[in-house]
Amino acid sequence: MGFLQGIAASSGIAIAKAYKLVEPDLSFEKKSVEAPNEEVARFQTALQKAKAELEQIRNHAGTALGADKAAIFDAHLLVLSDPELISPIEDKIKTENVNAEHALKETAGMFITMFESMDNEYMKERAADIRDVTKRVMAHLLGVQIPNPSIIAEEVIIVAEDLTPSDTAQLNRQYVKGFTTNIGGRTSHSAIMARSMEIPAVVGTKTAVEDIQNGDMIVVDGLKGEVHFNPTPEVLEAYKKVQEDFEKQKAEWAKLVNEKTVTADGHHVELAANIGTPKDLKGVVENGGEGVGLYRTEFLYMDRDQLPTEEEQFTAYKAVLEGMEGKPVVVRTLDIGGDKELPYLNLPKEMNPFLGFRAIRLCLEEQDIFRTQLRALLRASIYGNLKIMFPMIATLVEFREAKAVLEEEKAKLVKEGVQVADEIELGIMVEIPSTAVIADQFAKEVDFFSIGTNDLIQYTMAADRMNQQVSYLYQPYNPSILRLVKMVIDAAHNEGKWAGMCGEMAGDETAIPILLGLGLDEFSMSASSILKARSLVRKLNRADMEELAAKVLAMGTTEEVVEAVNSAVDL
């Protein structure tokens, strides 16, 4: 039995076999073979296995993602049937008496180099196809597995170094019961996606990939941040009881699905959800979300090879607005950069992408992309209660420029006879300290604020939230962060505007009492956190929380703040 301590990233208990999502070791030694015909037969066996695997992936992609996504696998299958690639490999095995691995690598490498040197873009893409398919054949020759999360067909727990947004987007919720990673924190994208998928997750274990083998039985404890692998029968039984108790607790919270979020002394706040795609709406409705406080539109742009069209975007935005049936939907314009890349944009590599050319900075520079998105949003606005939010705003000038582009596109649509909603609230994410400091000036011009604490905390503390060595500085309850939050809320209220929060702090049970006392109007979180948060808010007295908030703002450390909350509130 083994044990790992990590960070509890998504609540719940998962018990299943491990599925390692890691790149396999494809290293080998060149060898002489005495029976080249047998070696050719071994190569043919690996080739047929690769073809069968690709056909399975293609069929799954066609069903789950559409024919356009499946087409790439048709191209891969053609490569594996091309005699101009296959015959030279077999000839090399026979004439040079070398092992199939060496013949495959040498021949494929020659074709890849040849295609990559061509000016024709189509031919360059063929090099990538050859690289992908020959890697798959090589894996079968070496007897190792190339993981593909999209074709998992049994209950598993994913084990990985980390999970990218495109990795998590491929996971089948029916079979993936949880995951654990070597790196990451509560605000890493893998953790956020786990919460939106409502599956338990433990991140930052440091050695899960090294310690856990494919097929090991593992328990992911997303309540305590623990991972047990090859547990004893006693530990397994104990966790089945914990899992059962947690499901009972969820059933109790579920009774609040149609209730208002009202404090014990009658003060209403709005609990909204953070979503990434229209598919996430089901979770919002099932968990009693009172709106969408953050629609991360970048997922429309990811896991594809070109920008989404205006029509594709319009369809997605319309679906979300209609699905929320008049409840508010805050849509964040494209927030690409940092750890979210779009390979097809060919953006320059940066030393520090989190502080670089991203979000509104990219959109104001690449206005064709920005204007297409704004047109799609404006066209969709008549189907619900749309609010538009610009990310990564650092100066008033940036907000004014973005607003001007929006107004230009609105005027064009109206001139074209396209119907647009009369009133669309326009706000900004407050995630840069400079913006929080002059929130009183922004409040004169914006309709609302949404505080993005995931970035606000890392920028204020000068600590990369993805860096394990400085993860101790990711401190949502630090008095410096709380004071910035108070500045933003007060600035909004002084101008008769509302202030929300869409960072993970909004769903944090230690932070909620303080945020309630500071006067936060809207709390937006993973849909799976809403009912638990509603249960907590209904136990709190707002007047008492205002006293608590005033007290913690005068403190000096995170530890003092946590102690004060634990003393005042029964969490």
Sequence and secondary structure as in RCSB ss.txt:
>XXXX:A:sequence
MGFLQGIAASSGIAIAKAYKLVEPDLSFEKKSVEAPNEEVARFQTALQKAKAELEQIRNHAGTALGADKAAIFDA
HLLVLSDPELISPIEDKIKTENVNAEHALKETAGMFITMFESMDNEYMKERAADIRDVTKRVMAHLLGVQIPNPS
IIAEEVIIVAEDLTPSDTAQLNRQYVKGFTTNIGGRTSHSAIMARSMEIPAVVGTKTAVEDIQNGDMIVVDGLKG
EVHFNPTPEVLEAYKKVQEDFEKQKAEWAKLVNEKTVTADGHHVELAANIGTPKDLKGVVENGGEGVGLYRTEFL
YMDRDQLPTEEEQFTAYKAVLEGMEGKPVVVRTLDIGGDKELPYLNLPKEMNPFLGFRAIRLCLEEQDIFRTQLR
ALLRASIYGNLKIMFPMIATLVEFREAKAVLEEEKAKLVKEGVQVADEIELGIMVEIPSTAVIADQFAKEVDFFS
IGTNDLIQYTMAADRMNQQVSYLYQPYNPSILRLVKMVIDAAHNEGKWAGMCGEMAGDETAIPILLGLGLDEFSM
SASSILKARSLVRKLNRADMEELAAKVLAMGTTEEVVEAVNSAVDL
>XXXX:A:secstr
 EEEE EEEE SEEEEEEEE           B S HHHHHHHHHHHHHHHHHHHHHHHHHHHHHH HHHHHHHHH
HHHHHT HHHHHHHHHHHHHH B HHHHHHHHHHHHHHHHHTSS HHHHHHHHHHHHHHHHHHHHHHT     GG
G  S EEEEES   HHHHHH  TTTEEEEEESS  TTSHHHHHHHHHT  EEE  SSHHHH  TT EEEEETTTT
EEEES  HHHHHHHHHHHHHHHHHHHHHHTTTTS  B TTS B EEEEEESSGGGHHHHHHTT SSEEEEEGGGG
TSSSSS   HHHHHHHHHHHHHHTTTSEEEEE    BTTB  GGG     S GGGSS HHHHHHHSHHHHHHHHH
HHHHHGGGSEEEEEESS  SHHHHHHHHHHHHHHHHHHHHTT    S  EEEEEE SHHHHHTHHHHTTT SEEE
E HHHHHHHHHT  TT GGGGGG  TT HHHHHHHHHHHHHHHHTT EEEE SGGGG TTHHHHHHHHT  EEEE
EGGGHHHHHHHHHH  HHHHHHHHHHHHT   HHHHHHHHHHHS  
